[in-house]
Amino acid sequence: MNENLEHQIETTVSSPKAARAVKDSLERLRRGDGGAEFQEIARDLLEGRITLRDLTRSSVYSGVFLEQLRRYKDWEANLTQEQRKDFEREVREAYGPVGPDR
């Protein structure tokens, strides 16, 4: 991982646990766990060819991210109230509090 990306992650992510999870996830994506498109994005990020800012400003990547966001929203919409509470508890336990009540 390039130093610039590591610094960006550590200064923008809410907790050290969450930062570690982001870094680990990028490594899994680089191996291909998220498919070819995410593998390419992760490689470019980790090798310093693009920055996180580039991802937010580029229409090249927006389709990939929007499709994944749609899939997540569909999954989330189908959770029961109990499943949603369980999921939120698991996230808090794994990464600490999120949102305005941090």
VMD Tcl script that builds the backbone (N, CA, C; Angstrom):
set m [mol new atoms 306]
animate dup $m
set s [atomselect $m all]
$s set {name element resname resid chain x y z} {
  {N N MET 1 A 0.858 -1.180 0.000}
  {CA C MET 1 A 0.000 0.000 0.000}
  {C C MET 1 A 0.895 1.231 0.000}
  {N N ASN 2 A 0.547 2.194 -0.837}
  {CA C ASN 2 A 1.365 3.400 -0.880}
  {C C ASN 2 A 1.079 4.275 0.348}
  {N N GLU 3 A 2.060 5.055 0.737}
  {CA C GLU 3 A 1.965 5.850 1.973}
  {C C GLU 3 A 0.859 6.888 1.930}
  {N N ASN 4 A 0.641 7.499 0.770}
  {CA C ASN 4 A -0.401 8.511 0.655}
  {C C ASN 4 A -1.782 7.912 0.931}
  {N N LEU 5 A -2.057 6.760 0.330}
  {CA C LEU 5 A -3.346 6.100 0.549}
  {C C LEU 5 A -3.496 5.694 2.010}
  {N N GLU 6 A -2.457 5.139 2.583}
  {CA C GLU 6 A -2.518 4.726 3.981}
  {C C GLU 6 A -2.833 5.923 4.878}
  {N N HIS 7 A -2.185 7.050 4.615}
  {CA C HIS 7 A -2.438 8.263 5.403}
  {C C HIS 7 A -3.883 8.737 5.220}
  {N N GLN 8 A -4.378 8.720 3.974}
  {CA C GLN 8 A -5.761 9.137 3.725}
  {C C GLN 8 A -6.745 8.266 4.493}
  {N N ILE 9 A -6.526 6.981 4.470}
  {CA C ILE 9 A -7.431 6.069 5.174}
  {C C ILE 9 A -7.384 6.336 6.669}
  {N N GLU 10 A -6.203 6.429 7.227}
  {CA C GLU 10 A -6.065 6.601 8.668}
  {C C GLU 10 A -6.606 7.932 9.171}
  {N N THR 11 A -6.606 8.962 8.322}
  {CA C THR 11 A -7.102 10.269 8.768}
  {C C THR 11 A -8.579 10.495 8.459}
  {N N THR 12 A -9.176 9.663 7.626}
  {CA C THR 12 A -10.584 9.880 7.287}
  {C C THR 12 A -11.530 8.826 7.853}
  {N N VAL 13 A -11.007 7.690 8.262}
  {CA C VAL 13 A -11.856 6.621 8.790}
  {C C VAL 13 A -12.012 6.819 10.295}
  {N N SER 14 A -13.184 6.478 10.806}
  {CA C SER 14 A -13.576 6.831 12.172}
  {C C SER 14 A -12.784 6.175 13.298}
  {N N SER 15 A -12.171 5.035 13.063}
  {CA C SER 15 A -11.455 4.353 14.144}
  {C C SER 15 A -10.320 3.515 13.566}
  {N N PRO 16 A -9.322 3.201 14.384}
  {CA C PRO 16 A -8.237 2.328 13.908}
  {C C PRO 16 A -8.744 0.963 13.434}
  {N N LYS 17 A -9.754 0.411 14.101}
  {CA C LYS 17 A -10.320 -0.879 13.674}
  {C C LYS 17 A -10.936 -0.765 12.287}
  {N N ALA 18 A -11.673 0.315 12.075}
  {CA C ALA 18 A -12.305 0.510 10.766}
  {C C ALA 18 A -11.248 0.760 9.695}
  {N N ALA 19 A -10.201 1.510 10.016}
  {CA C ALA 19 A -9.116 1.753 9.064}
  {C C ALA 19 A -8.459 0.432 8.666}
  {N N ARG 20 A -8.228 -0.438 9.642}
  {CA C ARG 20 A -7.632 -1.745 9.359}
  {C C ARG 20 A -8.550 -2.556 8.445}
  {N N ALA 21 A -9.866 -2.476 8.706}
  {CA C ALA 21 A -10.828 -3.206 7.874}
  {C C ALA 21 A -10.814 -2.688 6.437}
  {N N VAL 22 A -10.688 -1.380 6.254}
  {CA C VAL 22 A -10.621 -0.813 4.900}
  {C C VAL 22 A -9.375 -1.315 4.186}
  {N N LYS 23 A -8.253 -1.278 4.881}
  {CA C LYS 23 A -6.988 -1.742 4.272}
  {C C LYS 23 A -7.069 -3.228 3.915}
  {N N ASP 24 A -7.586 -4.025 4.827}
  {CA C ASP 24 A -7.729 -5.460 4.564}
  {C C ASP 24 A -8.672 -5.713 3.383}
  {N N SER 25 A -9.747 -4.940 3.318}
  {CA C SER 25 A -10.702 -5.093 2.227}
  {C C SER 25 A -10.069 -4.744 0.890}
  {N N LEU 26 A -9.258 -3.702 0.855}
  {CA C LEU 26 A -8.572 -3.350 -0.385}
  {C C LEU 26 A -7.637 -4.465 -0.839}
  {N N GLU 27 A -6.973 -5.099 0.112}
  {CA C GLU 27 A -6.087 -6.219 -0.238}
  {C C GLU 27 A -6.893 -7.393 -0.803}
  {N N ARG 28 A -8.056 -7.674 -0.202}
  {CA C ARG 28 A -8.909 -8.755 -0.730}
  {C C ARG 28 A -9.419 -8.415 -2.127}
  {N N LEU 29 A -9.790 -7.156 -2.321}
  {CA C LEU 29 A -10.245 -6.739 -3.645}
  {C C LEU 29 A -9.119 -6.860 -4.671}
  {N N ARG 30 A -7.908 -6.520 -4.274}
  {CA C ARG 30 A -6.768 -6.635 -5.189}
  {C C ARG 30 A -6.572 -8.085 -5.632}
  {N N ARG 31 A -6.890 -9.023 -4.737}
  {CA C ARG 31 A -6.770 -10.449 -5.079}
  {C C ARG 31 A -7.905 -10.908 -5.996}
  {N N GLY 32 A -8.935 -10.082 -6.142}
  {CA C GLY 32 A -10.033 -10.437 -7.036}
  {C C GLY 32 A -11.305 -10.848 -6.343}
  {N N ASP 33 A -11.372 -10.733 -5.023}
  {CA C ASP 33 A -12.555 -11.178 -4.288}
  {C C ASP 33 A -13.837 -10.427 -4.663}
  {N N GLY 34 A -13.718 -9.225 -5.222}
  {CA C GLY 34 A -14.903 -8.452 -5.574}
  {C C GLY 34 A -15.175 -8.398 -7.057}
  {N N GLY 35 A -14.477 -9.223 -7.818}
  {CA C GLY 35 A -14.645 -9.215 -9.264}
  {C C GLY 35 A -13.572 -8.388 -9.944}
  {N N ALA 36 A -13.544 -8.476 -11.254}
  {CA C ALA 36 A -12.480 -7.865 -12.047}
  {C C ALA 36 A -12.451 -6.343 -11.951}
  {N N GLU 37 A -13.635 -5.707 -11.941}
  {CA C GLU 37 A -13.654 -4.243 -11.895}
  {C C GLU 37 A -13.081 -3.719 -10.589}
  {N N PHE 38 A -13.493 -4.313 -9.475}
  {CA C PHE 38 A -12.958 -3.866 -8.184}
  {C C PHE 38 A -11.496 -4.260 -8.019}
  {N N GLN 39 A -11.100 -5.344 -8.627}
  {CA C GLN 39 A -9.688 -5.738 -8.576}
  {C C GLN 39 A -8.824 -4.667 -9.234}
  {N N GLU 40 A -9.257 -4.190 -10.382}
  {CA C GLU 40 A -8.513 -3.139 -11.080}
  {C C GLU 40 A -8.466 -1.850 -10.264}
  {N N ILE 41 A -9.598 -1.468 -9.697}
  {CA C ILE 41 A -9.652 -0.254 -8.882}
  {C C ILE 41 A -8.718 -0.378 -7.680}
  {N N ALA 42 A -8.779 -1.507 -6.986}
  {CA C ALA 42 A -7.936 -1.713 -5.802}
  {C C ALA 42 A -6.462 -1.680 -6.178}
  {N N ARG 43 A -6.106 -2.305 -7.268}
  {CA C ARG 43 A -4.702 -2.283 -7.713}
  {C C ARG 43 A -4.253 -0.850 -7.988}
  {N N ASP 44 A -5.089 -0.102 -8.703}
  {CA C ASP 44 A -4.730 1.276 -9.019}
  {C C ASP 44 A -4.574 2.118 -7.756}
  {N N LEU 45 A -5.472 1.928 -6.800}
  {CA C LEU 45 A -5.372 2.649 -5.526}
  {C C LEU 45 A -4.118 2.259 -4.758}
  {N N LEU 46 A -3.941 0.971 -4.566}
  {CA C LEU 46 A -2.842 0.479 -3.741}
  {C C LEU 46 A -1.473 0.770 -4.344}
  {N N GLU 47 A -1.425 0.869 -5.655}
  {CA C GLU 47 A -0.149 1.142 -6.321}
  {C C GLU 47 A 0.050 2.621 -6.624}
  {N N GLY 48 A -0.907 3.466 -6.198}
  {CA C GLY 48 A -0.743 4.905 -6.316}
  {C C GLY 48 A -1.048 5.493 -7.681}
  {N N ARG 49 A -1.673 4.738 -8.574}
  {CA C ARG 49 A -2.005 5.276 -9.890}
  {C C ARG 49 A -3.234 6.190 -9.844}
  {N N ILE 50 A -4.081 5.977 -8.830}
  {CA C ILE 50 A -5.232 6.851 -8.592}
  {C C ILE 50 A -5.304 7.134 -7.101}
  {N N THR 51 A -6.036 8.165 -6.743}
  {CA C THR 51 A -6.251 8.507 -5.335}
  {C C THR 51 A -7.720 8.298 -4.992}
  {N N LEU 52 A -8.014 8.334 -3.710}
  {CA C LEU 52 A -9.417 8.246 -3.291}
  {C C LEU 52 A -10.216 9.399 -3.890}
  {N N ARG 53 A -9.611 10.557 -3.972}
  {CA C ARG 53 A -10.291 11.715 -4.569}
  {C C ARG 53 A -10.625 11.441 -6.036}
  {N N ASP 54 A -9.681 10.792 -6.756}
  {CA C ASP 54 A -9.946 10.448 -8.153}
  {C C ASP 54 A -11.206 9.591 -8.274}
  {N N LEU 55 A -11.383 8.671 -7.330}
  {CA C LEU 55 A -12.551 7.782 -7.378}
  {C C LEU 55 A -13.845 8.567 -7.263}
  {N N THR 56 A -13.837 9.598 -6.438}
  {CA C THR 56 A -15.066 10.366 -6.219}
  {C C THR 56 A -15.368 11.314 -7.361}
  {N N ARG 57 A -14.371 11.607 -8.175}
  {CA C ARG 57 A -14.546 12.588 -9.248}
  {C C ARG 57 A -14.629 11.978 -10.634}
  {N N SER 58 A -14.492 10.691 -10.746}
  {CA C SER 58 A -14.395 10.070 -12.061}
  {C C SER 58 A -15.667 9.323 -12.440}
  {N N SER 59 A -16.177 9.625 -13.628}
  {CA C SER 59 A -17.342 8.894 -14.123}
  {C C SER 59 A -16.980 7.460 -14.510}
  {N N VAL 60 A -15.691 7.195 -14.695}
  {CA C VAL 60 A -15.237 5.848 -15.042}
  {C C VAL 60 A -15.599 4.863 -13.932}
  {N N TYR 61 A -15.472 5.293 -12.688}
  {CA C TYR 61 A -15.710 4.413 -11.550}
  {C C TYR 61 A -17.138 4.486 -11.015}
  {N N SER 62 A -17.858 5.537 -11.359}
  {CA C SER 62 A -19.174 5.745 -10.742}
  {C C SER 62 A -20.150 4.613 -11.007}
  {N N GLY 63 A -20.144 4.040 -12.194}
  {CA C GLY 63 A -21.065 2.950 -12.498}
  {C C GLY 63 A -20.842 1.739 -11.621}
  {N N VAL 64 A -19.574 1.416 -11.375}
  {CA C VAL 64 A -19.231 0.270 -10.523}
  {C C VAL 64 A -19.748 0.506 -9.108}
  {N N PHE 65 A -19.490 1.687 -8.574}
  {CA C PHE 65 A -19.902 1.982 -7.204}
  {C C PHE 65 A -21.418 2.116 -7.075}
  {N N LEU 66 A -22.046 2.730 -8.058}
  {CA C LEU 66 A -23.503 2.870 -7.990}
  {C C LEU 66 A -24.202 1.515 -8.023}
  {N N GLU 67 A -23.698 0.584 -8.814}
  {CA C GLU 67 A -24.296 -0.754 -8.857}
  {C C GLU 67 A -24.153 -1.450 -7.504}
  {N N GLN 68 A -23.002 -1.335 -6.885}
  {CA C GLN 68 A -22.808 -1.960 -5.575}
  {C C GLN 68 A -23.668 -1.281 -4.510}
  {N N LEU 69 A -23.795 0.033 -4.596}
  {CA C LEU 69 A -24.664 0.750 -3.656}
  {C C LEU 69 A -26.107 0.301 -3.831}
  {N N ARG 70 A -26.557 0.121 -5.070}
  {CA C ARG 70 A -27.912 -0.358 -5.326}
  {C C ARG 70 A -28.118 -1.735 -4.713}
  {N N ARG 71 A -27.143 -2.624 -4.896}
  {CA C ARG 71 A -27.249 -3.977 -4.343}
  {C C ARG 71 A -27.314 -3.931 -2.816}
  {N N TYR 72 A -26.501 -3.065 -2.199}
  {CA C TYR 72 A -26.524 -2.937 -0.739}
  {C C TYR 72 A -27.887 -2.417 -0.280}
  {N N LYS 73 A -28.391 -1.392 -0.945}
  {CA C LYS 73 A -29.688 -0.819 -0.564}
  {C C LYS 73 A -30.801 -1.861 -0.691}
  {N N ASP 74 A -30.758 -2.681 -1.732}
  {CA C ASP 74 A -31.748 -3.752 -1.887}
  {C C ASP 74 A -31.647 -4.736 -0.726}
  {N N TRP 75 A -30.425 -5.128 -0.394}
  {CA C TRP 75 A -30.212 -6.055 0.727}
  {C C TRP 75 A -30.733 -5.441 2.025}
  {N N GLU 76 A -30.371 -4.193 2.275}
  {CA C GLU 76 A -30.769 -3.511 3.506}
  {C C GLU 76 A -32.290 -3.372 3.602}
  {N N ALA 77 A -32.924 -3.060 2.484}
  {CA C ALA 77 A -34.376 -2.871 2.467}
  {C C ALA 77 A -35.126 -4.156 2.818}
  {N N ASN 78 A -34.492 -5.293 2.610}
  {CA C ASN 78 A -35.146 -6.571 2.884}
  {C C ASN 78 A -34.858 -7.130 4.276}
  {N N LEU 79 A -34.124 -6.387 5.076}
  {CA C LEU 79 A -33.872 -6.834 6.446}
  {C C LEU 79 A -35.106 -6.635 7.303}
  {N N THR 80 A -35.329 -7.562 8.210}
  {CA C THR 80 A -36.386 -7.354 9.199}
  {C C THR 80 A -35.854 -6.370 10.239}
  {N N GLN 81 A -36.725 -5.856 11.069}
  {CA C GLN 81 A -36.307 -4.934 12.137}
  {C C GLN 81 A -35.275 -5.609 13.043}
  {N N GLU 82 A -35.504 -6.869 13.360}
  {CA C GLU 82 A -34.571 -7.613 14.214}
  {C C GLU 82 A -33.217 -7.804 13.517}
  {N N GLN 83 A -33.240 -8.149 12.253}
  {CA C GLN 83 A -31.985 -8.313 11.502}
  {C C GLN 83 A -31.212 -6.998 11.432}
  {N N ARG 84 A -31.935 -5.895 11.237}
  {CA C ARG 84 A -31.302 -4.583 11.170}
  {C C ARG 84 A -30.612 -4.243 12.498}
  {N N LYS 85 A -31.303 -4.495 13.596}
  {CA C LYS 85 A -30.717 -4.228 14.922}
  {C C LYS 85 A -29.493 -5.112 15.151}
  {N N ASP 86 A -29.584 -6.385 14.767}
  {CA C ASP 86 A -28.439 -7.296 14.910}
  {C C ASP 86 A -27.255 -6.817 14.083}
  {N N PHE 87 A -27.523 -6.399 12.864}
  {CA C PHE 87 A -26.466 -5.914 11.984}
  {C C PHE 87 A -25.812 -4.661 12.574}
  {N N GLU 88 A -26.623 -3.729 13.042}
  {CA C GLU 88 A -26.081 -2.500 13.641}
  {C C GLU 88 A -25.240 -2.818 14.873}
  {N N ARG 89 A -25.681 -3.780 15.678}
  {CA C ARG 89 A -24.915 -4.181 16.863}
  {C C ARG 89 A -23.578 -4.786 16.450}
  {N N GLU 90 A -23.600 -5.645 15.442}
  {CA C GLU 90 A -22.364 -6.274 14.973}
  {C C GLU 90 A -21.369 -5.231 14.456}
  {N N VAL 91 A -21.879 -4.237 13.740}
  {CA C VAL 91 A -21.002 -3.184 13.220}
  {C C VAL 91 A -20.402 -2.383 14.370}
  {N N ARG 92 A -21.223 -2.012 15.350}
  {CA C ARG 92 A -20.704 -1.265 16.513}
  {C C ARG 92 A -19.649 -2.066 17.257}
  {N N GLU 93 A -19.899 -3.373 17.449}
  {CA C GLU 93 A -18.936 -4.216 18.158}
  {C C GLU 93 A -17.629 -4.347 17.383}
  {N N ALA 94 A -17.723 -4.438 16.082}
  {CA C ALA 94 A -16.527 -4.627 15.260}
  {C C ALA 94 A -15.727 -3.347 15.067}
  {N N TYR 95 A -16.419 -2.219 14.883}
  {CA C TYR 95 A -15.732 -0.982 14.482}
  {C C TYR 95 A -15.917 0.197 15.421}
  {N N GLY 96 A -16.743 0.055 16.448}
  {CA C GLY 96 A -16.991 1.168 17.345}
  {C C GLY 96 A -18.204 1.964 16.863}
  {N N PRO 97 A -18.572 2.959 17.651}
  {CA C PRO 97 A -19.748 3.769 17.280}
  {C C PRO 97 A -19.518 4.526 15.983}
  {N N VAL 98 A -20.589 4.726 15.238}
  {CA C VAL 98 A -20.524 5.498 14.004}
  {C C VAL 98 A -21.588 6.568 14.037}
  {N N GLY 99 A -21.436 7.569 13.206}
  {CA C GLY 99 A -22.438 8.609 13.117}
  {C C GLY 99 A -22.224 9.702 14.141}
  {N N PRO 100 A -23.227 10.551 14.319}
  {CA C PRO 100 A -23.088 11.738 15.164}
  {C C PRO 100 A -22.844 11.450 16.638}
  {N N ASP 101 A -23.203 10.259 17.122}
  {CA C ASP 101 A -23.035 9.952 18.545}
  {C C ASP 101 A -21.701 9.275 18.834}
  {N N ARG 102 A -20.714 9.435 17.958}
  {CA C ARG 102 A -19.391 8.834 18.147}
  {C C ARG 102 A -18.755 9.248 19.426}
}
mol reanalyze $m
mol bondsrecalc $m
mol representation Tube
mol addrep $m
